[in-house]
Amino acid sequence: MRHRVRAAAALVAAGALIAAGCGAGSGTNEAGSPKEPISLRFQSLAFQPESIAANKEIVAEWNKANPNVKVEYVQGDWGSVQDQLVTGFEGGTAPDIFHYESSYLRDFADRGNLLDLNDYLTDKTRRDIRPAIWDTATFDDGVYGMPFLLDAFVVFANKKLLDEAGIKVPAPDDPWTWDEFTANAKKLTKQGRYGAAFALKSPANRILNLSLNFDGKFFAQQDDKSQAVFGAPEKVVLQRIHDMLYKDKIAAPEAIGMGGADTLPAFFDGKFAMVPSGIWLRQQIIEQAPKDFEWVTIPALKGTSQTQAAAPQTLSVSADTKHPEEAVKFMEFFLSPKNQARLANGDAMVPASQGALDDPVLTKTPGWEVAVASGSFLQKAPFQTVKGYEEWKNKIANPSIQEYFQDRITIDQLGQKLVKDGNGILERYQR
């Protein structure tokens, strides 16, 4: 590859300094540090207090150990990062290193905005993360992000209400099926209380993720082009949730327009017995739950499988950075096993690093066994490689799925929108 020889030479010259995260490569002296001080901008999307603190601490540690490679911490925001990055890449003001999610990297990689990390990553870093997780940030053989935090869709439950209903908490190796989850939600539904509450404010990613439980893929490749599809496998999870809302009336309709943490007040109040959500919600529960509130983490549900999409949070490097080698070395320092454990603890998520999984800072957190088990069935999903997925999701899937869950359109009308209207968008990306 185009920088392989240069990168290899830099690694040999830097030696042990690389392992310590020190910058090396072209423009460096014999000690492995740049001849002249340089500055890098790192944009983080951390939003929970513990996670922000961990981010800033790691950056400070790097800066102390690497005085000639100064990293500036920039606080980003999940709600505006997409538009901000598009504008930054077009105007040449994008950060050198930035935090995002693997699902959104494809379009930026296709536009040439991202550095192919293949030429810079050390073998140690590559071995520390499972190939299936690397695949989520790999497009056309280029690696455009380093995965570090994994999420999975699990179920949080009010322990007192489970005990009263005689419902046992399943073990990670013996998860509930969707049928068992539905049956237990019926047992837990009483006057003034719903057995379950699905937060579905932006439902597309969640539904596509969970539909993999029944081999629902929503996209197929034909003549090297992606097309939206909607058959029986894609309908299963949608119909099950819809039935819980309107047929069985065991899921809360008011939760449809909520974001993940919006369900917590009613959960703590006993109005929602079970809250399916990402594993990250553990941190919010830990912080916000009343002292006498007992809760448990129920493993991911099983259809024909427990398969879910691995859509890890990632760090990427801008293709326009003037210091690619130093940027990648900072990234590898920032995402070392020890530091990934700190970051995962701050967000109550699962680290992509295999070396971080046994770190005591994580093993002591509530629901940790369930969280670790979740990492075993995560894999790259078809939608993660679709060109134009982001526009398909925002313009077609999210509003159409919302309509369906509001009982304003039928399942077949939803399918028509996802396929007919959706393919009209995808065609523009594949001409």
HELIX and SHEET records of a PDB file:
HELIX    1   1 ARG A    4  ALA A   14  1                                  11    
HELIX    2   2 ALA A   16  ALA A   19  1                                   4    
HELIX    3   3 PRO A   49  ALA A   65  1                                  17    
HELIX    4   4 VAL A   81  GLY A   91  1                                  11    
HELIX    5   5 SER A  102  TYR A  104  5                                   3    
HELIX    6   6 LEU A  105  ASP A  110  1                                   6    
HELIX    7   7 LEU A  117  ASP A  119  5                                   3    
HELIX    8   8 ASP A  123  ASP A  128  1                                   6    
HELIX    9   9 PRO A  131  TRP A  134  1                                   4    
HELIX   10  10 ASP A  135  ALA A  137  5                                   3    
HELIX   11  11 LYS A  159  GLU A  164  1                                   6    
HELIX   12  12 TRP A  178  LEU A  188  1                                  11    
HELIX   13  13 ALA A  204  SER A  211  1                                   8    
HELIX   14  14 LEU A  212  PHE A  214  5                                   3    
HELIX   15  15 ALA A  232  TYR A  246  1                                  15    
HELIX   16  16 PRO A  253  ALA A  255  5                                   3    
HELIX   17  17 GLY A  260  THR A  263  5                                   4    
HELIX   18  18 LEU A  264  PHE A  268  1                                   5    
HELIX   19  19 LEU A  281  GLN A  288  1                                   8    
HELIX   20  20 PRO A  324  PHE A  334  1                                  11    
HELIX   21  21 PRO A  337  ASP A  347  1                                  11    
HELIX   22  22 GLN A  354  ALA A  356  5                                   3    
HELIX   23  23 PRO A  360  THR A  363  1                                   4    
HELIX   24  24 TRP A  368  SER A  374  1                                   7    
HELIX   25  25 GLY A  375  PHE A  377  5                                   3    
HELIX   26  26 PRO A  382  THR A  385  5                                   4    
HELIX   27  27 TYR A  389  GLU A  391  1                                   3    
HELIX   28  28 TRP A  392  ALA A  397  3                                   6    
HELIX   29  29 ASN A  398  PHE A  405  1                                   8    
HELIX   30  30 ILE A  411  GLN A  416  1                                   6    
HELIX   31  31 LYS A  417  ASP A  421  3                                   5    
HELIX   32  32 GLY A  422  TYR A  429  1                                   8    
SHEET    1   A 6 VAL A  69  GLN A  75  0                                        
SHEET    2   A 6 ILE A  38  SER A  44  1                                        
SHEET    3   A 6 ILE A  97  GLU A 101  1                                        
SHEET    4   A 6 GLN A 313  VAL A 317 -1                                        
SHEET    5   A 6 MET A 146  LEU A 150 -1                                        
SHEET    6   A 6 VAL A 350  PRO A 351 -1                                        
SHEET    1   B 2 THR A 138  PHE A 139  0                                        
SHEET    2   B 2 GLY A 142  VAL A 143 -1                                        
SHEET    1   C 4 TYR A 194  ALA A 196  0                                        
SHEET    2   C 4 PHE A 272  GLY A 278  1                                        
SHEET    3   C 4 PHE A 153  ASN A 158 -1                                        
SHEET    4   C 4 TRP A 295  ILE A 298 -1                                        
SHEET    1   D 2 PHE A 219  GLN A 222  0                                        
SHEET    2   D 2 LYS A 225  ALA A 228 -1                                        
SHEET    1   E 2 GLN A 308  ALA A 309  0                                        
SHEET    2   E 2 LEU A 378  GLN A 379  1                                        
END                                                                             
